Amino acid sequence: MSETKRYKNAPVVEALINVSIPAPDAASPPPLDQFLAGIGQSYKLFAALGNNQLQVTPQPGQYDVHLQIKHTGWSYLANDGKFALQVRPDGISLSRLTPYENWEALRDEFIKIWNDYQTKMNVKAITKIEVRYINRFEFPLPMGDLKDYLLTVPEIAKGLPQAMAGFLMQVMLAYPDIESWLTLNETILPPHREDGVSIMLDIDLFREKEIPIDFFDLLESLRRRKNEVFEACITDKTRRLIS
């Protein structure tokens, strides 16, 4: 097992763990109130989550338009501002916000919340487990070739202008050894300063089948693979910038 590298100026702007469970039966909703009552000491309600659905029905000479708002969960913010929590009838997700501390702090907080959620919601099966890290790099200008900093970048055909004013790239890759998938997103963001370029590297690893109810070893496997993906995507020049 390779040693985890820790960077003094880690570019993480959000680190997330998500676990989803089967959607509950509408006829017998789960006892979410019991769980929500228990998190009020450390978290405060930030917003209700919902999906907006616009329904248009043709009528003679007119259209009837109805906006339906489907409530899907709640968003909470930790009292110390370090974590954001989303609670749904079909799962929970926990984000560590900036400044990022370390994996152990995120994992331990998630497990503490999950154990309570699992008990009160009587969770018997899991449909998805996900580890996602969103990184923001600040590269100095002039930067020359993007490949001097990142090894996973768009390839522009010869004969086209090579100077990119912007890009948005997504790739999806399979990891059969851990029965998981990687969604890798990369794009240019508005820079924090005039003499720099900001680039987002979003690493999203997840599994959606045969997830054990005691998934903590799998969670660590996803985290280790996330680290391998990160290291594979950056160059030594970038490592020096964030060290």
N, C-alpha and C positions, 0 to 999 in steps of 0.2 A: 504494500500500500504506500503510495507516494505521500510525502509530508505536505500538509496544507500550507500554502503560502499566504502570509498575511502582509497586506500593504498598508503603509502609514497613511497614504492618501487614497484609500479604496474609493472607486468611482460609483459605489452603490447609492442610488437615490431611493430605491424601494426594494425590499426583499419580502417575499410572500410565501406562505404555506396555505394551501387550500385542500380541504377534504370534502367530497360530496357523497351523499347517501341517496338511496332510492327516494323518489318523490313520494310524499305521504298520500294516503288515501283521503280525498276531500271529505268523505263521509265521516272520517274519524281523525281529525287533525291532531298532530302531536302536541304534547304539553310544553310548548315553547315558553309560556309565561313563567313556569318554574325555573327554567334556565336563565331567562332574562332578569328575573328578580335577584339572582345570585351574582350578577356581574356589575351591579350598580355601585358597589363600593370602589371599584378600580377604574370603571369606564363610565362615560357619560354619553347619552344618546346624541348623535350628531344629525342623522337624517333617516327618513324612511326610504326604502328602496322600492322601486316599482317599474313596470313596463307600460308604456303608453301605446294603445292600439286605437287607430282611427278606423271606424267602420262607416262606409258609405253605401247607402241603400237607394237605388234608383226608384223614384216615384213619378207619376204623371206630371210632367212640367217642372220637376224639381228633384233635388237629391236630399235625403235625410242623412245628416252627418252626426255621428255620435263618437265622443272620445271616451274610451274605457281605460281606466288606470288599474292595473293589476298589481296589488301589493305583493312583493316578493321577499321582503326581509327588512332588516334594520342595520344601520351603520353606526358604530360607536367609536369614540376617540378616548384613548387612555388619559387619565387625569394628568399624567406627566407629559403628554404629547408625544410619547415615543412610539406608540402602536395605534393602528387603525384596525378595527374588528368589524367584519360583516357576518351577521347571523341570519341564516335562512332556514326554512323548514327542511331543506334538502342539503344542509351542510354549513360549514363555517370557513372563513378565510381570515388570516391574520397577517398584517403587513407591518414590518419594521420601517419606520420613516427615518429621514435624515435627522441627525447624523447617525449613520450605520455603526453598530457596535460590533457584533460578531454573530456567528451562526448559533452558538450555544444559547445566547439570550433570546433569540427568536424561537428556537426549537423548544426551550423549556417553558416559555410563556404559552406557546401554542399547545403543548402537551397538557399543561395545567388546565387550560380552558377546554380542550377536547375531552379530557377525562370527565369533567362535569357535564358537558354536552352529551357525551355517549351514555352516561348513566341516566340522566333525566329524560333523554329522548329514546332510551331503550334501543340503541343502534345495534342492528344485527348484520348489516351488510354495508359495504363501501363500494361506490361506483367510480370514484376518481380520486387520485392523490396527485398533488402538483407542487413543485418547487419552482419559483420564478424570481429571477434577479434582474432588475432594470439598472443598467449602468449608464452613466453620462461621463464621457471623456471630454476634456478641454485641451485641444491641441493648438500649439502656437502657429502663427502665420509668419512667414510663408512655410507651408508644410510639404510642398513638393508632391511626391507620390503617396497616396493614401495607404498603399501597401507597406510603407515604412513604419506605419503604426498599427494597422489591422490587416490580418491575413484573409479574412472573409469579407470581400468587398465586391461590388458590381464590376463586371467585365464589360468594357465598351468596345464595340467592334472597331477594327482599324478603318480609317477613312472618315470616322466621325470625330467631332471635336472632343478632346479628352478632358477638358476642364469642366468639372461637374459643379453646377450651381446648387444642386440638391439631388437627393435620391431617397427612395424607399424600397427596401429589399426584405423579402421574407422567404425563408426556406424551411422545409419540414423534413426531418431525418428520423429514421428508425434506429432504435438500439435494441435488437432482439435479445441480447444477453440479459437485460433487465426488463424486457417486455414493455418498453416505454418509448415515447416519442419526444422529439425535440422540435419546438418551433423557435426559430431564430429570427428576430426582427432587428433591422438596422436602418437608421435614417439620420439625416442632418437636422439638428435643432437650431432655433435662434441662439446665437452665441451670447455668452455672458459678458464678453468684452469685445471691443472692436478688433483687437489684434489676435483673435483666436477663432477656432472652429469647434463647434460642439457636435458630438456624434453620440447617438444612443445605441447601445448594444443590449438587447432584451433577450434573455435566455430563459426559456419556458420549457421545463421538463415535466412530463406527466405520464401517468399510467391509468388505463381505464378498464382493465380486466384482471380477474383473479387476484384481488387485493385482500390480503389477510386482515382480519379485524384488529389484530395486533401488528400494526404496519410500521413500527418504529425502525426496524432494520431496513425496510424498503425506503423509508424517508432518508436515512443516512446514505443509502446507495444513490438516490437521486441527487443529494447534495454533493457527494463526491464526483458524480458525473458532471454536475454543473460546473464544478471547479475545473475539471478537465476540459470542458468546452471553452470556458473563459481563457484558460492558458493557451489553448490551441488557436484562439482567435487573435491574440495580441502578440506583438513583437517585443524584443528586448528594449527597444527605444521607448515603447509605451510603459514597460515595467519600470524603467528608470524614472519616468514622469510621475508614477503613482507610488513609488517607494519612499 
